Amino acid sequence: MIDMSISNLVKLLKDVFLNPRTDHDIIDIFIIGGGINGCGIARDAAGRGLIVELAEMNDLASATSSASTKLFHGGLRYLEYWKLRLVREALLERETLLRAMPHISWPMRFILPYHKDMRFEGDTPTSKLLSILMPWMKGRRPAWLIRFGLLLYDNLGGRHILKGTTALKLSGTPEGEPLYDHFEKAYEYSDCWIEDSRLVVLNARDAEARGARINVRTRVISAKQVDGIWHITLQNSQNHDRRIVRAKLLVNAGGPWVEDIIRKTVRINTHEGVRLVRGSHIITHKLYNHDKCYFFQGEDGRIAFTIPYETDFTLIGTTDVDHNDLNIKPICTPEEQNYLIEFVSKYLKVQISNKDILSTYSGVRPLYNDGDSTAAAATRDYVLKMDTSTGAPLLNIFGGKITTYRKLAETALEKIATVFPKAAKPWTAGAALPGGDFPVDGVVEITQKLISNYKFLTTPWATRLIKAYGTEAFKLLGNAKTKEDLGQSFGATLTAQEVIWLVEKEYARTAEDIIWRRSKLGLRLTPPEITFLDKWMECKFAGVASGTII
Ligand SMILES: Cc1cc2nc3c(=O)[nH]c(=O)nc-3n(C[C@H](O)[C@H](O)[C@H](O)COP(=O)(O)OP(=O)(O)OC[C@H]3O[C@@H](n4cnc5c(N)ncnc54)[C@H](O)[C@@H]3O)c2cc1C
C-alpha cells in the first residue's frame, strides 16, 4: 500500500498537472545558485528550448547579487589595468540592457572631481609605465590621463542613448556646491543604474515563463555522476524534504561558494580557486540636492562612489577587503564604515559621522583567483571552466559582474553547445524582461498613465511601482478603484495586493525578501511595521513557507 500524506499527494498532482516533467525524467541542465549568473543562464537556456531546473539555497539574489553598487558600468578604473576586453564588453552591454529593462535600469551621470594630488591605485600597469616616463609625478594621476581614459570610455563601446563626457568648471554650479572649494574642475560621464536584486528575480521569472523550474530555499547537498548523468540531491531548507534530479549537465553558479561546491558538493579535486573580496556600502540621508553621482579618488589610489539612492538617501561605497571565511556573514565593519566616511569627507563639505549611517550592506565578490597581489587588482572578468573529469559535464562559473551577466550566459551556452547541438541560437539581446516592454525614455509617460488609470495613487507611489514592475504595474493593481481595494496596508505604500504578487509571482517568502530585495522599503518601514508584515505573511502563506516548493 502506498503511504502518502495529503500534502505529498497535492505536490504530486501539482507536478503532474502544472509541470508535466516527473522526477523520472532526465533534464538538460541543472543550475546551482540563484544569483544573477545562475538566473541569467537559466533564462537564456530555457529560451533556447532546453529543459532547465535551478536551485537557490536561500532567497534569489540573497548573496552577492543584491549587494553590488548597482551599476551597469564599464568600470573606468579597470582601464588602468588595461582590461580593454572587459571594459569594452561591459560598455557595449549597458545600452543593450537598458533597452531590455527601462523600468529597473536608467542612465546616471557621474562627476569626477579632479585635483592634482590624486593618486593611482597601487601598482597598476599604467602607474608603472607613468613612473618610468614621468617619474616626477610620484604616483599622481595627471589630468590628461583621466581625459584620455574618459575618451576611451566614451568610444570603446557604441553609445547611442548615453551622453558623452564633458569637462566642468565646478565653481557656482549645483555639482560644485556640495564639494570643497579647492575642487575647481571635474569631468562628467555616463553609466547606468540597475536594481540588482530585481534583475535577478525578473530573469528567474522569464526563465520560468519559458519552461524552467526555479526552486528557492532549496540547497543542493550533493551531486554525483552515474553513467554520465548527474544525480543531484536537493534539500528544502524549510521542511528538509529531499528529492533527486537527474541532469545531463550541471552548472555551478554558486558565486562565493563556487569552489566549495566543486570540492564538497561535487567532490572533485581542483586547482581552480576563487578569491573572496568583501565590499561594503553605507546609506545616509540625502547628502546633496542634485541627481548626479560622484566618483571620488582617494589618496590610497582607491575610488568611492556617492549615489543618489531611493529618492531620499545617499549610497556610499565601496571597500575591498579579503574575506576568507564563507561561514562568516559579510557585514560592513566599523573600520569599513569609518573608511567610507573619511573618504567622502575629504570631498563633501557636509560632515558626516557614524551617527548618520542609516543602513549598511556588504557582499563578497567571487573573483577568479589569478594570483594577483591585491584585492583591488584581482580580475573582475568572468572565467568559465568546463570539467568532464567525472564523466558528466560540469560548468563552473567564476567571477563576473552584474553588467556582463547576459554575455556570461551567452558564453556559457556557447561552451556547452557540443552537449546540446539542437539548442536554439542566442536570443536575449533585445528581448525585454517582464515589465520592460516600453521605450527607454518612457518612464514618465507610463507613470502618468498609471496615475490616470488609478487615481488614488500619489506620484511617488506610482513612480515606485513603475520603477519596480514597469508595464506589469497595471496587472499588479488589477481592478482596484480605491486604495482600500488593495487590502491591508503595511506602511510606505506597501499593500497586501503587492505582497501577494511578490509571493505568487516573484518567489518571495519572508518580509526580508520583500523589504530588502524585491524593494528597498526597509529604509522606510518602522520595526513594528516590519514585524507585522512578517507575522501577516506567516499566517497568510503558511503552506508556501512550509514546503510546497520542493
Ligand atoms: C560590493 C560589490 C559591489 C559590486 N558592484 C558591482 C557593480 O556596480 N556592477 C557590476 O556589474 N557588478 C558589481 N559587482 C559584482 C557582482 O555583484 C557579482 O559579480 C555578481 O553579483 C555575482 O553573481 P553570482 O550569481 O555569481 O553570485 P551570487 O549572487 O552570490 O549567487 C550565488 C548563489 O548561489 C547560492 N548557492 C551557493 N551554494 C548553493 C547550494 N549548495 N545550493 C543552492 N544554492 C547555492 C547562494 O545562496 C547565492 O545566492 C559588485 C560586487 C560586490 C561584492
The ligand as an ORCA input file, in Angstrom:
! r2SCAN-3c Opt
* xyz 0 1
  C      30.490     45.285     -3.148
  C      30.246     44.848     -4.540
  C      29.916     45.786     -5.498
  C      29.676     45.375     -6.811
  N      29.262     46.295     -7.707
  C      29.005     45.934     -8.979
  C      28.503     46.891     -9.889
  O      28.218     48.047     -9.553
  N      28.304     46.495    -11.168
  C      28.568     45.219    -11.583
  O      28.410     44.952    -12.765
  N      28.980     44.254    -10.714
  C      29.201     44.585     -9.420
  N      29.607     43.649     -8.511
  C      29.803     42.263     -8.959
  C      28.502     41.459     -8.969
  O      27.682     41.814     -7.895
  C      28.805     39.958     -8.904
  O      29.734     39.612     -9.893
  C      27.563     39.101     -9.116
  O      26.513     39.513     -8.288
  C      27.884     37.633     -8.840
  O      26.715     36.885     -9.063
  P      26.675     35.311     -8.853
  O      25.395     34.837     -9.405
  O      27.921     34.724     -9.432
  O      26.808     35.109     -7.291
  P      25.702     35.246     -6.132
  O      24.812     36.383     -6.338
  O      26.441     35.203     -4.842
  O      24.832     33.940     -6.300
  C      25.277     32.662     -5.937
  C      24.127     31.975     -5.253
  O      24.412     30.589     -5.104
  C      23.710     30.149     -3.962
  N      24.266     28.854     -3.535
  C      25.531     28.611     -3.121
  N      25.667     27.303     -2.807
  C      24.472     26.703     -3.051
  C      23.985     25.364     -2.930
  N      24.750     24.375     -2.484
  N      22.698     25.112     -3.265
  C      21.886     26.102     -3.721
  N      22.303     27.384     -3.835
  C      23.578     27.684     -3.519
  C      23.915     31.276     -2.969
  O      22.947     31.273     -1.937
  C      23.849     32.507     -3.863
  O      22.578     33.134     -3.830
  C      29.812     44.014     -7.182
  C      30.132     43.074     -6.193
  C      30.321     43.479     -4.884
  C      30.609     42.473     -3.831
*
